[in-house]
Amino acid sequence: MKKFLTTTLLASMLATPVMATDFIVNTFYDAQHPLAKYGYTEWADMVKDLSGGDLNPQVFTGTVLLAPRASLQGIRDNVVQVGHHAAIYTPSDLPVANAVQELGFNYSDPVAAIFAVADFSMHDAAQLAEWDDQGIVYLGAYATPPYILMCAKPVRNLAELQGKRIRTAGSAVSAWVEDAGGVPVNVPSSEMYTGLERGTLDCATNAANDLVDRSLMEVAEHTTLLPTGMYWSGPNWGFNPGFWSGLTAEQRSVFMQASARSMARLVINYTAQAESALETAKEKGGNVYEPEADLAASVEDFRAKTLAGVYDKAAETYSLSDAKPVIDDFRATMDKWTALLADVDTTDEDALTALAMSEIYADIDPATYGVK
């Protein structure tokens, strides 16, 4: 009966025309995940408060509405009015976003990354054109803490990595796994637990918070603190353009304010949860290792190789005709934010919010941005 009522309610919501102030938002992450909790549940409360109740997001988490690979189309088709989309699931649709994600292996500061990615994504001409072509309005970023190895058996050195089936996300880390002697397996993060439990995966690369948030410590007792890149590709808040254009400038401004503060809150708490999960895993009897020298060196060597070949990769794999200016703009934006944050307390939500508003949204006109 409960399942029937839930299904009936969902069908009713989707069949009923969505009013301008009552709308559906979706992330495929489970409710307890930082990207869902801070990026959607708390973000929705913030939108309501900032708008004085005028904007009323109806939050869906998990895959009840859209599978990870379907989220872009779901936003575009107005199944949801706002959604999270990881661009690595649709590389042919979002070549610019995926080309800059190739550099994820080379960075390890999620605070600089989340704001730099939002800045680039809302100002670089090629990236803006891509959002427009794909039928979404981009309003803010996400960035994960560095991904590490969570395994069913110890993987502390290159010998122990040989032949291991490792869940990866994105071509750069997959290429490193293959180069180091492992077998990359590209499945959604929602399938990590079952893969490790059934033995179809030996390890998963993801942020450490998933040891607790997705209960991976039950099936992956061995964690190696090997940074294998961060992920940021695609919008944390992608808006359906028809819905966005139907809002007032004041309502769009509310969303910009909510995005700025939510990015600050998200990156602060995501990092804290990753660190806390490692301590919890150890308390529960799990093993946490530093990588041995040869394994660490393989990552450093691959980073240098990635950087040397990033222009060719963008042109050949993602068919970017303007690969160099796009990649250079992204790298310059990352450098800009590293400098901006040098003297900022990166655990201060107010300070980060103010910086995001002044450096990202100040020159974005809510009366015209993304409006058709």
C-alpha positions in Angstrom: 0.0 0.0 0.0 2.8 2.4 0.9 4.6 1.8 -2.4 1.2 2.3 -4.3 0.6 5.6 -2.5 4.1 6.8 -3.2 3.8 5.9 -6.9 0.4 7.4 -7.2 1.6 10.7 -5.6 4.6 10.9 -7.8 2.5 10.2 -11.0 0.1 12.9 -9.9 2.9 15.5 -9.3 4.4 14.8 -12.7 1.0 14.9 -14.5 0.0 18.2 -12.9 1.3 21.4 -14.4 4.0 22.9 -12.1 3.3 26.4 -10.9 6.0 29.0 -11.1 6.5 28.9 -7.3 5.9 25.1 -6.7 8.5 23.0 -8.6 10.4 19.7 -8.6 14.1 19.4 -7.9 16.2 16.3 -8.1 19.5 14.8 -7.3 20.3 11.1 -7.8 22.3 11.0 -4.6 20.7 9.4 -1.5 19.3 11.9 1.1 22.1 11.5 3.5 24.9 12.2 1.0 26.4 15.7 1.2 25.5 16.5 -2.3 21.9 15.8 -1.5 21.8 17.1 2.1 23.6 20.4 1.6 23.1 20.8 -2.2 19.4 20.1 -2.3 17.5 19.6 1.1 19.1 22.5 2.9 19.4 24.5 -0.4 15.6 24.1 -0.8 15.0 25.4 2.7 17.3 28.3 2.0 15.4 29.1 -1.3 12.1 29.1 0.6 13.5 31.4 3.4 15.2 33.8 1.0 12.0 34.1 -1.1 9.7 34.5 1.9 7.9 31.3 0.8 7.4 32.5 -2.7 9.6 29.7 -4.1 8.7 26.2 -3.0 11.0 23.4 -4.2 9.8 19.8 -3.9 12.9 17.8 -3.3 13.4 14.3 -4.6 16.6 12.3 -3.8 17.9 9.0 -5.1 16.8 7.5 -8.4 13.0 7.5 -8.0 12.6 10.1 -10.7 15.8 9.9 -12.8 18.7 7.6 -13.1 22.2 9.3 -13.1 22.6 9.0 -16.9 19.0 10.4 -17.5 19.3 13.6 -15.4 20.4 15.9 -18.2 17.4 14.8 -20.4 15.1 15.0 -17.4 16.0 18.7 -16.9 15.8 19.4 -20.6 12.4 17.7 -20.9 11.0 19.5 -17.8 10.5 16.2 -15.8 12.3 18.2 -13.1 12.7 21.9 -13.1 16.1 21.8 -11.3 18.5 18.9 -11.2 22.0 17.8 -10.5 23.8 16.2 -13.5 27.3 14.6 -13.5 28.6 15.4 -17.0 30.8 12.3 -17.1 27.7 10.2 -17.7 27.0 12.1 -21.0 30.4 12.9 -22.5 29.2 13.3 -26.1 26.5 15.9 -25.0 28.9 17.9 -22.8 32.4 17.8 -24.3 33.6 21.1 -22.8 32.6 20.1 -19.3 34.3 16.7 -19.7 37.4 18.1 -21.3 38.1 20.3 -18.2 37.2 17.4 -15.9 40.2 15.6 -17.4 42.3 17.9 -15.1 40.5 16.6 -12.0 43.4 14.2 -11.5 45.7 17.2 -11.1 43.9 19.1 -8.4 43.3 18.3 -4.7 41.7 21.4 -3.2 37.9 21.1 -3.3 37.3 24.7 -2.0 39.2 26.3 -4.8 37.6 23.8 -7.3 33.9 24.4 -6.4 34.1 28.2 -6.9 36.5 28.1 -9.8 34.3 25.6 -11.7 31.2 27.8 -11.1 33.1 30.9 -12.2 34.4 29.2 -15.3 31.0 27.6 -16.1 29.1 30.9 -15.9 31.7 33.1 -17.8 33.6 31.0 -20.3 31.9 31.5 -23.7 32.4 27.9 -24.9 31.0 26.4 -21.8 28.1 28.8 -21.7 27.3 27.9 -25.3 27.3 24.2 -24.4 24.8 24.6 -21.6 22.6 26.6 -24.0 22.9 23.9 -26.7 21.9 21.2 -24.2 18.9 23.1 -22.9 19.9 23.9 -19.4 20.7 27.0 -17.4 23.7 26.5 -15.2 23.7 28.1 -11.7 26.3 26.6 -9.6 28.9 23.9 -9.0 29.8 20.9 -6.8 33.2 19.5 -6.1 34.1 16.4 -4.3 37.0 15.9 -1.8 39.8 13.9 -3.4 38.8 10.4 -4.4 40.6 7.6 -2.6 40.7 3.8 -2.9 38.2 1.7 -0.8 38.9 -2.0 -1.3 37.8 -5.4 -0.2 41.5 -6.4 0.1 44.5 -4.3 0.8 45.8 -2.2 -2.1 48.9 -0.4 -0.8 51.3 -0.8 -3.6 51.5 -1.5 -7.3 51.8 -5.3 -6.8 48.6 -5.4 -4.8 46.8 -3.3 -7.4 47.6 -5.7 -10.3 44.4 -7.1 -11.9 42.1 -5.4 -9.4 38.7 -4.4 -10.8 38.3 -0.8 -9.7 35.2 1.4 -10.0 36.2 4.6 -11.7 34.4 7.8 -12.9 35.8 9.6 -15.8 38.5 8.8 -18.4 41.5 10.2 -16.6 41.3 8.0 -13.5 40.4 5.0 -15.7 43.5 5.6 -17.8 45.6 5.7 -14.6 44.1 2.5 -13.3 44.8 0.8 -16.6 48.3 2.3 -16.7 49.0 1.0 -13.2 47.9 -2.5 -14.0 44.3 -2.5 -12.7 41.0 -2.9 -14.6 38.8 0.2 -14.7 35.1 -0.5 -14.3 32.8 2.5 -15.1 29.6 2.2 -13.1 27.6 4.8 -11.3 28.5 5.4 -7.7 25.1 4.0 -6.6 26.4 0.6 -7.7 29.6 0.6 -5.7 28.2 -1.3 -2.7 26.6 -4.1 -4.6 29.7 -4.5 -6.8 32.0 -4.8 -3.8 29.5 -7.1 -2.0 29.2 -9.4 -5.0 32.8 -9.4 -5.9 32.3 -7.8 -9.3 34.5 -4.9 -8.0 37.6 -5.2 -5.8 37.9 -1.5 -5.1 36.0 1.8 -5.6 37.4 5.2 -6.1 35.2 7.8 -4.4 35.2 10.4 -1.6 35.8 8.9 1.9 32.4 10.0 3.3 30.9 7.1 1.3 32.5 4.7 3.9 29.6 5.8 6.1 27.1 7.6 3.9 26.9 4.6 1.6 28.0 2.0 4.2 31.0 1.0 2.1 33.0 0.1 5.2 30.8 -3.0 5.4 32.2 -4.3 2.1 35.5 -2.4 1.8 37.5 -2.8 5.0 40.7 -1.5 3.4 41.1 2.2 2.5 44.2 3.7 0.9 44.7 7.4 1.1 45.8 7.7 -2.5 44.3 10.9 -4.1 42.9 9.9 -7.5 41.4 13.3 -8.5 38.3 15.2 -7.8 35.0 15.5 -9.7 33.1 18.6 -10.6 31.7 18.1 -14.1 28.2 19.3 -14.8 25.8 21.5 -12.9 24.9 21.0 -9.3 21.8 23.1 -10.1 20.8 22.9 -13.8 17.5 24.7 -14.5 15.0 23.9 -17.2 15.2 27.0 -19.5 11.4 27.4 -19.8 11.0 27.3 -16.0 13.9 29.7 -15.5 12.6 32.2 -18.1 9.2 32.1 -16.4 10.7 33.4 -13.1 11.0 37.0 -12.2 14.4 38.7 -11.9 13.9 38.8 -8.2 13.3 35.1 -8.0 16.4 34.4 -10.1 18.4 36.5 -7.8 17.2 34.4 -4.9 18.5 31.3 -6.6 21.9 33.0 -7.2 22.2 33.9 -3.5 21.1 30.3 -2.5 23.7 28.8 -4.8 26.5 30.9 -3.5 25.8 30.0 0.2 25.0 26.4 -0.6 28.4 25.9 -2.4 30.2 27.3 0.7 28.1 25.1 3.0 28.5 22.0 0.8 32.3 22.1 0.4 32.8 22.8 4.1 30.6 19.9 5.2 31.5 17.5 2.5 35.2 17.8 3.5 34.4 17.4 7.2 32.2 14.3 6.5 35.0 12.7 4.5 37.5 13.2 7.3 35.0 12.0 9.9 34.2 8.9 7.9 37.8 7.8 7.9 37.9 8.0 11.7 34.6 6.1 12.0 35.9 3.4 9.7 39.0 3.0 11.9 36.9 2.9 15.0 34.8 0.1 13.5 37.9 -2.0 12.8 38.6 -0.9 9.2 42.2 -0.4 8.0 43.4 3.0 6.6 46.7 3.0 4.8 49.1 5.6 3.4 50.1 4.5 -0.2 53.5 3.0 -0.5 56.1 4.8 -2.6 55.6 3.0 -5.9 51.8 3.5 -5.8 52.1 7.2 -4.9 54.7 7.7 -7.6 52.5 6.2 -10.3 49.8 8.9 -9.5 52.4 11.7 -9.6 53.8 10.4 -12.9 50.4 10.2 -14.4 49.5 13.7 -13.4 52.4 15.0 -15.3 51.4 12.9 -18.3 47.8 14.2 -18.1 48.9 17.8 -18.0 51.2 17.4 -21.0 48.5 15.8 -23.1 45.4 17.7 -22.0 45.1 19.8 -25.1 45.4 16.8 -27.5 42.9 14.9 -25.3 40.4 17.8 -25.5 40.8 18.0 -29.2 40.9 14.3 -30.1 38.5 12.7 -27.5 36.0 15.6 -27.1 36.5 17.2 -30.6 37.0 20.7 -29.2 38.2 23.0 -32.0 39.2 25.6 -29.5 40.8 23.3 -27.0 43.7 25.4 -25.9 41.8 28.6 -25.0 39.2 26.6 -23.2 41.7 24.6 -21.1 43.8 27.7 -20.5 40.8 29.7 -19.3 39.9 26.9 -16.9 43.4 26.6 -15.5 43.7 30.4 -15.1 40.4 30.4 -13.2 41.7 27.7 -10.9 44.8 29.8 -10.3 42.6 32.8 -9.6 40.7 31.1 -6.9 43.7 29.5 -5.3 45.1 33.1 -4.9 41.7 34.5 -3.8 41.5 31.9 -1.0 45.0 32.1 0.2 44.2 34.4 3.1 40.6 33.3 3.7 39.3 30.9 6.4 37.9 28.1 4.2 35.7 26.9 7.0 33.9 30.3 7.3 30.6 29.9 5.4 29.9 33.7 5.5 33.3 34.6 4.1 33.1 32.0 1.3 29.6 33.1 0.4 30.6 36.8 0.2 33.5 35.9 -2.0 31.3 33.8 -4.3 28.8 36.6 -4.6 31.4 39.2 -5.5 33.6 37.1 -7.8 31.0 34.9 -9.6 27.5 36.4 -9.4 28.1 40.2 -9.2 28.3 40.6 -13.0 25.5 38.1 -13.8 22.3 40.0 -14.5 19.3 38.0 -13.2 17.1 39.9 -15.7 18.9 38.4 -18.7 21.1 35.5 -17.7 19.8 32.3 -19.3 16.5 33.9 -20.4 15.2 33.0 -23.7 
